[in-house]
Structure formats: C-alpha cells, structure tokens
Amino acid sequence: MPRVTFLPMNVVCEAKDGESILDVAINNDIPIQHACGGFCACTTCHILVKDGDDSVLSSMEDDEMERIERAAPAEPRSRLGCQARVHGDVTVEVVNVDQGF
C-alpha cells in the first residue's frame, strides 16, 4: 500500500491506490480544510508535494490547474488534496491546517 506522510504533523498514513490525498487525510484525522467537500470548487485543501515524483500522484487536470493558479501561495509543486490521487509513497505539506478538526 502507498504511504502518505503529512507535514507539518509528520504523520505517516497508508493509502489505497487511487485514493485522494484529502480522503487519506480525513480517514486518518489529519487536520486539512475542505470547504467545498472535495469537489474542486475551492483551494482550501491546497498541499505542497515535498517528496515523490510525478508518477506517485495522478496527473493534474484543467479544473485543478485553474484553481491552483488562484491559490496563494501557489508553487510549482502545489496540488489540491481532493484531486491528487495516490499511486505511490509521497510526502505532502498541508498548507491550510484546519484548526477546528
């Protein structure tokens, strides 16, 4: 099973192949915001890929790319947790940690 490491919490979670980063976070009580419920309608689940090449996450589609371009601070390794699907071990930093989780 793929493993996702969440920073800054430094928590490692197992993921099912094809599961979204957001779902992995929710299923493991990782505090990540998700105002739209995971429908690529906002940028609150913004993450930064810290370790793992492009083959460990699904490819970015146009809707996600448009949202990411509006995210602040968007970086080259920015993704939306609701859209990035896991296919291998990856380390991500949660940008908007949900304090009320």
PLY file of the C-alpha trace (Angstrom):
ply
format ascii 1.0
element vertex 101
property float x
property float y
property float z
element edge 100
property int vertex1
property int vertex2
end_header
0.00 0.00 0.00
1.22 3.52 -0.73
2.15 5.69 2.22
1.43 9.40 2.61
3.49 11.50 5.01
1.70 14.65 6.13
3.74 17.67 7.20
3.95 19.67 9.43
2.34 16.95 11.60
4.91 14.36 10.47
2.23 11.65 10.41
2.52 8.68 8.03
-0.69 7.03 6.78
-1.36 4.10 4.48
-3.49 4.81 1.43
-5.37 2.73 -1.08
-4.06 3.03 -4.63
-6.10 5.77 -6.32
-7.38 7.33 -3.07
-7.23 11.12 -2.91
-4.86 12.85 -0.51
-7.93 14.54 1.02
-9.64 11.20 1.67
-6.47 9.78 3.22
-6.29 12.83 5.48
-9.95 12.67 6.51
-9.80 8.91 7.15
-6.79 9.40 9.43
-7.92 12.54 11.30
-5.32 14.76 9.64
-6.41 18.41 10.04
-6.89 19.59 6.45
-9.52 22.09 5.35
-12.01 21.11 2.65
-14.68 23.81 2.40
-16.23 22.52 -0.85
-16.33 18.91 0.30
-13.70 17.76 -2.18
-15.33 18.87 -5.45
-12.51 21.07 -6.81
-14.57 24.20 -6.17
-12.14 25.94 -3.79
-8.48 25.79 -2.77
-8.74 25.07 0.95
-7.22 21.57 0.58
-4.08 23.08 -1.02
-1.00 20.92 -0.42
2.64 21.11 -1.44
4.33 17.95 -2.69
7.60 17.76 -0.78
8.86 14.32 -1.81
7.73 11.98 -4.55
7.97 12.25 -8.30
5.14 12.87 -10.75
4.37 9.15 -11.04
3.21 8.85 -7.41
0.21 11.18 -7.89
-2.40 11.40 -10.60
-1.87 13.99 -13.32
-3.27 17.45 -12.79
-6.36 18.16 -14.88
-7.54 21.54 -16.18
-10.03 22.26 -13.36
-7.39 21.69 -10.71
-4.82 23.72 -12.63
-7.21 26.69 -12.85
-7.90 26.55 -9.10
-4.21 26.20 -8.23
-3.37 29.28 -10.28
-5.65 31.24 -7.92
-4.28 29.69 -4.72
-1.96 31.75 -2.61
0.86 30.92 -2.32
0.79 28.63 -5.36
4.09 26.92 -6.09
5.26 24.57 -8.86
4.60 21.56 -6.59
1.15 22.78 -5.48
-1.79 20.40 -5.72
-5.31 20.15 -4.37
-5.73 17.29 -1.93
-9.16 16.47 -3.31
-7.79 15.96 -6.83
-4.35 14.41 -6.23
-4.76 10.62 -6.20
-2.06 8.45 -4.62
-0.20 5.80 -6.64
2.98 5.55 -4.55
4.76 6.91 -1.47
4.58 10.69 -1.17
5.27 13.43 1.36
2.98 16.46 1.35
2.74 19.65 3.39
-0.76 20.76 4.36
-0.93 24.49 3.60
-4.24 25.29 5.34
-4.25 23.27 8.55
-7.81 23.02 9.89
-7.61 24.23 13.48
-11.17 23.06 14.23
-10.67 19.45 13.15
0 1
1 2
2 3
3 4
4 5
5 6
6 7
7 8
8 9
9 10
10 11
11 12
12 13
13 14
14 15
15 16
16 17
17 18
18 19
19 20
20 21
21 22
22 23
23 24
24 25
25 26
26 27
27 28
28 29
29 30
30 31
31 32
32 33
33 34
34 35
35 36
36 37
37 38
38 39
39 40
40 41
41 42
42 43
43 44
44 45
45 46
46 47
47 48
48 49
49 50
50 51
51 52
52 53
53 54
54 55
55 56
56 57
57 58
58 59
59 60
60 61
61 62
62 63
63 64
64 65
65 66
66 67
67 68
68 69
69 70
70 71
71 72
72 73
73 74
74 75
75 76
76 77
77 78
78 79
79 80
80 81
81 82
82 83
83 84
84 85
85 86
86 87
87 88
88 89
89 90
90 91
91 92
92 93
93 94
94 95
95 96
96 97
97 98
98 99
99 100
